[in-house]
């Protein structure tokens, strides 16, 4: 019987044959932490440890509340800077460098076949380039720092096949939300989700990152695309190096689903659940106060281009705040070079520093009671972006841009 991608990664790391369902102790290639590094490092004395076993495997990114919003966050950041210096952690990215999940892919920590664990649920994003990437808790992260390893159960694999081609106004974000709407927020619980396209390599790295990012909202342990020519070109490698990192033709899947891409339309996830999916038209007319383009889900250059295509020559409604958070300094610079920064500024958008922004409700754009936001982020739980009496609608960058112009939820098709 053939092996799935996950079984191959686990077997390679364990040095023996591993099948889905087995629990094995493995050493990750990298352990990712962000602002929560401050909380994790405080656990070390609790377990009688002072030093990291493999500081070269630690990646620390300050991105959640950056720059610091108050003295408490500033103190946390200071403790993290002192910690990485003391431990000799060279993979450190300070305020303004970008969102941690973007950094993992952008800086090529994520690589086909690597095992990446991170103290953030959306670590799954790194599966876009063929890594096995999963989120873990803070205590587990501290344990890896000290021991260099962690036990994991090899997940069963769920295969999602794409056929056809996306229509003009439908995006990978719409596709991801459509999948979640169909299978539910727990439809892939502790499963590996293998995304496969039968019609060629039409998904960019950015598209794949959005889908793998939202695999976490399906309940998945990890999401991934098998590495192909698109990944090889992105990494500057040759595809032949990655051929063995595909599921075998006779691999066993617990479930297989197919989606016709031509049937995907712009959709919105309504409060207060990511699987509360509706066509944009069904929610058209819902007044908004804030629009957000960015975060680890949709802050890449393709996303900013998509928003700019809608906003060119148009103006954000007078009662709407359009906030734009590029996923990294590199993305920000490219947006500046392409004229996207000016286009969105002319439309009335507010450009913010690379980072998570108001996604977690702690900084730069938190919502007041009764306010409504349409966002490209990945979660719309009650109180997620501020006051529990606010509302969050999730959508693609194009839909968010169209809604910002009209001042209410609207489809990008209205402007073309």
C-alpha positions in Angstrom: 0.0 0.0 0.0 1.3 3.4 -1.0 1.9 6.3 1.4 0.4 9.7 1.7 2.6 12.8 1.8 2.2 13.0 5.5 3.2 9.4 6.0 6.3 10.0 3.9 7.4 13.1 5.9 6.8 11.3 9.2 8.6 8.1 8.0 11.6 10.2 6.9 11.8 12.0 10.2 11.3 8.9 12.3 13.7 6.7 10.3 11.2 4.0 10.0 7.9 3.2 8.3 5.1 5.3 9.8 1.4 5.1 8.9 -1.6 7.3 9.7 -2.7 7.0 13.2 0.7 6.2 14.7 2.2 8.4 17.4 5.9 9.1 16.9 8.4 11.5 18.4 10.0 13.8 15.8 12.4 16.6 15.6 11.0 19.6 13.6 13.2 21.5 11.2 12.0 24.8 12.6 9.9 25.9 15.5 8.1 29.2 14.9 7.0 31.7 17.6 5.8 35.3 17.5 4.9 37.8 20.2 3.9 34.9 22.4 7.6 34.1 22.7 7.4 36.2 25.8 4.9 33.8 27.4 6.8 30.8 26.2 10.2 31.8 27.5 8.6 32.3 31.0 7.8 28.5 31.0 11.4 27.5 30.8 12.1 27.9 34.6 8.9 25.9 35.2 10.5 22.9 33.5 13.9 23.5 34.9 15.5 24.7 31.7 17.7 27.7 30.8 19.0 27.0 27.2 17.5 26.1 23.9 18.9 22.8 22.5 18.8 24.0 18.9 18.7 27.8 18.7 19.3 27.6 15.0 15.9 25.9 14.6 14.0 28.7 16.3 12.3 31.4 14.2 11.0 34.4 16.2 8.9 37.1 14.5 7.3 40.1 16.2 4.1 40.7 14.3 1.0 40.6 16.5 1.0 43.9 18.3 3.7 45.9 16.5 4.8 48.5 17.2 3.9 48.0 20.8 0.5 49.4 21.7 1.3 49.9 25.4 4.0 49.5 28.0 3.0 45.9 28.7 3.5 44.9 25.0 6.7 47.0 24.9 8.0 45.1 27.9 7.2 41.8 26.3 9.0 42.8 23.1 12.0 43.9 25.2 12.2 40.5 26.9 12.0 38.7 23.6 14.9 40.8 22.1 17.0 40.1 25.2 16.1 36.4 25.0 17.0 35.9 21.4 20.3 37.7 22.0 21.1 35.6 25.0 20.2 32.3 23.3 22.0 33.1 20.1 18.8 32.9 17.9 19.7 34.4 14.6 16.4 33.8 12.9 14.8 36.9 14.5 12.5 39.4 12.7 11.7 42.5 14.7 8.9 45.0 14.3 7.9 45.9 10.7 9.5 42.9 9.0 6.2 41.1 8.4 3.7 38.5 9.5 5.3 35.3 10.8 3.6 33.0 8.3 4.6 35.2 5.4 8.2 35.2 6.6 8.3 31.4 6.8 7.6 31.1 3.1 9.2 34.3 1.9 12.5 33.5 3.6 12.4 29.9 2.5 12.2 28.3 6.0 9.3 26.5 4.5 10.6 23.9 2.0 9.3 20.7 0.5 9.4 17.8 3.0 10.3 19.9 6.0 8.5 19.6 9.3 7.6 23.0 10.7 5.7 23.5 14.0 4.6 26.8 15.3 2.8 28.3 18.3 0.1 29.8 16.0 -2.7 27.8 14.5 -2.1 29.3 11.0 1.3 27.8 10.8 -0.4 25.5 8.2 0.3 28.3 5.7 3.7 26.9 5.0 2.1 23.8 3.4 1.8 26.0 0.3 5.3 24.9 -0.7 5.1 21.3 0.3 6.1 21.5 3.9 4.3 19.6 6.7 3.4 22.6 8.9 1.1 22.5 11.9 0.2 24.7 14.9 0.9 23.7 18.5 0.5 25.1 22.0 2.9 27.3 23.9 3.8 24.5 26.3 4.7 22.3 23.4 6.8 25.0 21.9 8.7 25.4 25.1 9.2 21.6 25.2 10.7 21.7 21.6 13.0 24.5 22.6 14.4 22.4 25.4 14.3 18.9 24.0 14.4 19.5 20.2 11.4 17.1 19.7 7.7 16.5 20.1 5.4 13.6 19.8 2.8 13.8 17.0 0.1 11.5 15.6 0.4 11.0 11.9 -2.9 12.3 10.5 -5.2 10.7 8.1 -5.4 12.5 4.8 -8.4 14.1 3.1 -7.9 14.9 -0.6 -9.6 17.9 -2.2 -9.4 17.9 -6.0 -10.0 21.0 -8.1 -11.3 20.8 -11.7 -11.8 23.6 -14.2 -10.8 27.2 -13.8 -11.8 30.0 -11.6 -13.9 32.8 -13.1 -12.7 36.3 -13.3 -14.1 37.7 -10.0 -13.6 34.5 -8.0 -10.4 34.1 -6.0 -8.6 31.5 -4.0 -10.1 33.1 -0.9 -13.6 32.6 -2.3 -12.6 29.0 -3.0 -11.3 28.4 0.5 -14.4 29.9 2.1 -16.6 27.8 -0.3 -14.8 24.6 0.9 -15.3 25.5 4.5 -18.9 26.3 3.9 -19.4 22.8 2.4 -17.5 20.7 4.9 -17.9 22.8 8.0 -15.4 24.3 10.5 -14.7 20.8 11.8 -14.9 19.0 8.5 -11.2 18.2 8.4 -10.6 17.8 12.1 -7.0 16.5 12.7 -6.7 15.6 9.1 -4.0 16.4 6.6 -5.7 18.2 3.7 -4.1 17.6 0.4 -5.1 20.2 -2.3 -4.8 18.9 -5.8 -5.5 20.6 -9.1 -6.3 18.5 -12.2 -6.0 21.3 -14.6 -2.4 22.3 -14.3 -0.4 24.6 -12.0 -2.9 27.5 -12.1 -2.5 28.3 -8.4 0.2 30.8 -7.5 2.2 30.5 -4.3 0.0 33.3 -2.9 -3.2 31.3 -3.8 -1.8 28.2 -2.1 -0.8 30.1 1.0 -4.4 31.4 1.3 -5.8 27.9 1.0 -3.4 26.3 3.4 -3.8 29.2 5.8 -7.6 28.5 5.9 -7.1 24.8 6.3 -6.8 25.7 10.0 -10.4 26.9 9.8 -11.5 23.5 8.5 -10.0 21.9 11.7 -7.1 20.5 9.7 -3.8 19.5 11.3 -2.1 20.6 8.2 -2.8 21.6 4.6 -0.5 21.3 1.6 0.1 21.3 -2.1 2.5 18.7 -3.5 5.6 20.6 -4.7 5.6 21.2 -8.5 7.1 23.5 -11.1 5.5 26.5 -9.5 7.2 25.7 -6.1 10.5 24.8 -7.8 10.6 28.1 -9.6 9.8 30.0 -6.4 12.5 28.2 -4.5 15.0 28.3 -7.4 15.2 24.5 -7.5 14.3 21.8 -9.9 11.1 19.8 -9.6 13.1 16.5 -9.8 14.3 17.1 -6.2 10.7 16.9 -5.0 9.2 14.1 -6.9 9.3 11.7 -4.0 7.3 14.2 -1.9 3.9 13.4 -3.5 1.4 10.9 -2.2 1.7 7.6 -4.0 -1.0 6.7 -6.6 -2.3 4.0 -4.3 -2.2 6.0 -1.1 -5.2 5.7 1.2 -7.4 8.7 1.8 -10.1 8.9 4.4 -12.2 11.1 2.1 -12.0 12.7 -1.3 -13.9 15.7 -2.5 -14.1 17.5 -5.8 -14.8 21.1 -6.6 -15.6 22.6 -10.0 -13.7 25.9 -10.0 -16.0 27.4 -12.6 -18.9 27.2 -10.1 -17.1 29.2 -7.4 -18.4 32.7 -6.9 -17.5 35.6 -4.6 -18.7 34.7 -1.2 -18.7 36.1 2.4 -18.4 34.4 5.7 -21.0 36.1 8.0 -20.8 36.5 11.8 -19.9 34.7 13.9 -18.5 31.5 12.2 -16.1 31.0 9.3 -18.4 28.3 7.9 -21.4 30.7 7.7 -20.9 31.2 4.0 -23.2 33.2 1.7 -22.9 34.5 -1.9 -22.0 38.2 -1.8 -25.3 39.0 -3.4 -27.3 37.6 -0.4 -25.6 40.1 1.9 -25.4 43.0 -0.4 -26.4 46.3 1.2 -25.1 45.5 4.7 -23.6 48.7 5.9 -19.9 48.6 7.0 -17.7 50.9 9.1 -14.3 49.4 8.4 -12.7 47.4 5.6 -9.4 45.5 6.1 -7.1 44.2 3.4 -4.1 42.2 4.7 -3.1 39.7 7.4 -1.5 36.4 6.9 -4.4 35.2 4.7 -4.5 38.0 2.1 -1.7 40.6 2.5 0.5 39.5 -0.4 1.2 41.5 -3.5 -1.4 39.7 -5.6 -4.0 40.6 -3.0 -3.0 44.2 -3.0 -3.1 44.3 -6.8 -6.6 42.8 -6.7 -7.8 45.5 -4.3 -6.1 48.2 -6.4 -7.8 46.9 -9.6 -11.1 47.6 -8.0 -10.2 50.9 -6.4 -8.3 52.6 -9.3 -10.1 55.9 -10.1 -12.6 55.3 -7.3 -13.0 56.6 -3.7 -13.7 54.9 -0.4 -17.1 55.8 1.1 -16.8 58.7 3.5 -18.0 56.7 6.5 -15.6 53.8 5.9 -12.1 53.3 7.2 -10.1 51.2 4.7 -7.0 49.8 6.4 -4.2 48.1 4.4 -1.6 45.8 6.0 1.0 44.4 3.7 2.1 40.9 4.8 5.8 41.9 4.8 8.2 44.8 4.2 9.1 43.1 0.9 5.5 43.1 -0.2 5.2 46.8 1.0 8.2 47.8 -1.1 6.9 46.0 -4.2 3.5 47.7 -3.8 5.3 51.0 -3.7 7.3 50.2 -6.8 4.2 49.1 -8.7 2.3 52.2 -7.8 -0.3 50.3 -5.7 0.5 52.4 -2.6 -0.4 55.6 -4.4 -3.5 54.1 -6.0 -4.9 53.0 -2.7 -3.9 56.3 -1.0 -5.7 58.2 -3.7 -8.8 56.1 -3.1 -8.7 57.0 0.6 -7.1 54.0 2.1 -4.8 54.1 5.2 -1.6 52.2 4.8 -0.3 50.5 7.9 2.9 48.8 8.9 3.5 45.1 7.9 1.9 43.0 10.6 -1.2 41.4 11.9 -3.0 44.6 12.6 -6.5 44.3 14.1 -6.9 40.7 13.2 -6.6 39.6 16.8 -8.5 42.6 18.2 -5.6 44.1 20.2 -4.2 46.7 17.9 -4.5 49.2 15.0 -8.1 49.1 14.0 -10.0 47.3 16.8 -13.8 47.6 16.5 -16.1 49.6 18.7 -19.5 48.3 19.9 -22.0 47.9 17.0 -19.4 48.4 14.3 -19.2 46.2 11.2 -16.0 45.2 9.4 -15.4 43.3 6.2 -12.0 41.7 6.3 -9.6 39.5 4.3 -8.6 37.8 7.6 -9.3 34.3 8.5 -11.6 34.5 11.6 -14.8 36.2 12.4 -15.5 34.9 15.9 -17.5 37.1 18.3 -15.1 39.7 19.7 -12.2 38.6 17.5 -11.4 42.1 16.3 -12.5 44.1 19.2 -15.8 44.6 21.0 -18.0 41.5 21.3 -20.9 43.5 19.9 -19.1 44.2 16.7 -19.5 42.1 13.5 -16.9 40.7 11.1 -17.5 39.5 7.6 -14.8 37.7 5.8 -14.2 38.0 2.0 -11.6 38.3 -0.8 -9.5 41.5 -1.3 -11.6 42.4 -4.4 -14.9 42.1 -2.4 -13.5 44.1 0.5 -12.4 46.8 -1.9 -15.8 46.9 -3.6 -17.5 47.1 -0.3 -15.2 49.9 0.9 -16.2 52.0 -2.2 -20.0 51.4 -1.7 -20.0 51.6 2.0 -21.8 48.4 2.2 -21.1 44.8 1.3 -20.9 44.6 -2.5 -19.5 42.4 -5.3 -16.4 43.5 -7.3 -18.5 42.6 -10.4 -20.4 45.9 -9.9 -17.3 47.9 -10.8 -16.4 46.2 -14.1 
